[in-house]
């Protein structure tokens, strides 16, 4: 009997050992299963990683973010307070371009000096010109040159938004439906903005305004206003030209001279002093594009309606 108990105990221990070994073998991942898990993680990372996108000016950042949502991180070349006419990108900005999936060009002057270098930094980065399809206006005094301030017109921003959407869809087709939905919402907001500006400005009594840097030509074209620029073709006025502007302001009973914080206000201040008026600062480069344009339209309505 003692020998039988020993044999039975041995068999029971053997069965327990076999069961534990079986459980361990089932819990250990095979190389194939580990690879499948790693591939799934990589695939998930690839889907959720936002696109690195570069633009020239702050309003473009607003456009891209309205359309791309969380699927993009936007680098802006020209920071707040700087002029897109003369800005020189910093080395760290050029480094950031090496990781960018696309560059959205808008035509501002500094691009002409830097675009080839941008392309050299990242030869795989497509450069998309958002002027494509835009109804460009030409300067009255230099009709061979186009006005580059195409982001000031709600109608032309709708064209730019479609170009941005097309590019994002090509780069990231998995989120095409979301990009289209965001575009539709953005276009609706632009139409509302356009209607609001018309309501504010259609009935103003005076339709001429003086501005230092001629950023508002598209705005004037769209809403039947007349822009009188102080700076012409990038040059400040001579003494004789300044005197003519003062005389015209007095004849037109203009009491406000618009300037923008990215440029000197000396010439604007000189005119305002001579006409017993004031200088108001408005910026076309505010990153909050819709609210900024709405607020500026309110300012125009107040000034021109007096």
Residue pairs with C-beta under 8 A, 6 or more apart in sequence:
29 37
47 174
50 68
50 70
50 71
50 72
50 73
51 68
51 71
51 72
51 73
51 101
51 102
51 168
51 171
51 172
52 72
52 73
52 75
52 96
52 99
52 100
52 101
53 64
53 68
53 72
53 73
53 74
53 75
53 100
53 101
53 102
53 103
53 104
54 74
54 75
54 76
54 77
54 96
54 97
54 100
54 102
54 103
54 104
54 118
54 125
55 61
55 64
55 74
55 75
55 76
55 77
55 103
55 104
55 106
56 76
56 77
56 78
56 84
56 104
56 105
56 106
56 108
56 110
56 111
57 76
57 77
57 78
57 84
57 106
57 108
57 151
57 285
58 76
58 78
58 80
58 285
58 286
58 287
59 151
59 284
59 285
59 286
59 287
59 289
60 74
60 76
60 104
60 106
60 130
60 151
61 74
61 76
61 287
62 287
62 288
62 289
62 290
63 151
63 157
63 160
63 161
63 164
63 186
63 289
64 72
64 74
64 104
64 164
64 168
65 72
65 74
66 161
66 182
66 185
66 186
67 161
67 164
67 165
67 168
67 179
67 182
67 183
67 186
68 74
68 168
68 179
68 182
69 178
69 182
71 168
71 172
71 175
71 178
71 179
72 168
75 93
75 96
75 97
75 100
77 87
77 89
77 93
77 110
78 84
78 87
78 108
78 110
78 285
80 285
80 287
81 261
81 262
82 262
83 262
83 263
84 108
84 109
84 110
84 285
85 108
85 109
85 110
85 234
86 109
86 110
87 110
88 110
88 114
89 110
89 114
94 117
94 118
94 121
97 103
97 118
97 121
97 122
97 125
98 121
98 122
99 122
100 122
100 125
101 125
101 171
102 125
102 126
102 127
102 128
102 167
102 171
103 118
103 125
103 126
103 127
103 128
104 128
104 130
104 164
104 167
105 111
105 115
105 127
105 128
105 129
105 130
105 131
106 130
106 131
106 148
106 150
106 151
106 160
107 129
107 131
107 146
107 148
107 150
108 148
109 148
115 127
118 125
118 127
119 125
119 127
126 167
128 163
128 164
128 167
130 150
130 160
130 163
130 164
131 150
132 163
133 159
133 162
133 163
134 150
134 156
134 159
134 160
135 155
135 156
135 159
136 146
136 147
136 150
137 146
137 147
137 217
137 218
137 221
138 144
138 145
138 146
138 147
139 145
139 146
139 147
139 214
139 217
139 233
141 232
141 233
142 233
145 233
147 214
147 217
147 218
149 214
149 215
149 216
149 217
149 218
149 284
150 156
150 157
150 160
150 218
151 157
151 160
151 284
151 289
152 215
152 216
152 217
152 218
152 219
152 284
152 293
153 218
153 219
153 221
153 222
154 190
154 191
154 193
154 194
154 197
154 222
154 293
155 194
155 222
156 218
157 190
157 289
158 187
158 190
161 183
161 186
161 187
161 190
162 183
165 179
165 180
165 183
168 175
168 179
169 176
169 179
169 180
172 179
189 290
190 290
193 290
193 293
193 294
194 222
196 294
196 297
197 222
197 223
197 293
197 294
197 297
198 223
200 297
200 298
200 300
200 301
201 223
201 224
201 225
201 297
201 300
201 301
201 304
202 223
202 224
203 305
204 300
204 301
204 304
204 305
205 304
205 305
205 306
206 252
206 253
206 254
206 304
206 305
206 306
207 224
207 225
207 226
207 304
208 225
208 226
208 228
208 252
208 254
209 216
209 220
209 225
209 226
209 227
209 228
209 254
209 256
209 258
209 300
209 303
209 304
210 228
210 229
210 230
210 245
210 249
210 254
210 256
210 257
210 258
210 268
210 271
211 227
211 228
211 229
211 230
211 257
211 258
211 259
212 229
212 230
212 231
212 257
212 258
212 259
212 260
212 263
212 264
212 265
212 267
212 268
213 229
213 230
213 231
213 259
213 260
213 262
213 263
214 227
214 229
214 231
214 232
215 260
215 284
216 227
216 258
216 284
217 227
219 225
219 227
220 226
220 227
223 297
225 300
225 304
228 245
228 248
228 254
230 236
230 237
230 242
230 245
230 257
230 267
230 268
230 271
231 237
231 263
231 267
232 241
236 264
236 267
237 245
237 267
242 267
242 270
242 271
245 271
246 271
246 274
246 275
248 254
249 257
249 271
249 274
249 275
249 277
250 275
254 275
254 277
255 275
255 276
255 277
255 278
255 303
255 306
256 272
256 277
256 278
256 279
256 280
256 303
257 268
257 269
257 271
257 272
257 275
257 277
257 278
257 279
257 280
258 268
258 279
258 280
258 281
258 282
259 265
259 268
259 279
259 280
259 281
259 282
260 281
260 282
260 283
260 284
260 285
261 281
261 283
262 283
262 285
265 279
265 281
268 279
269 279
271 277
272 278
272 279
280 299
280 303
282 296
282 299
283 292
286 292
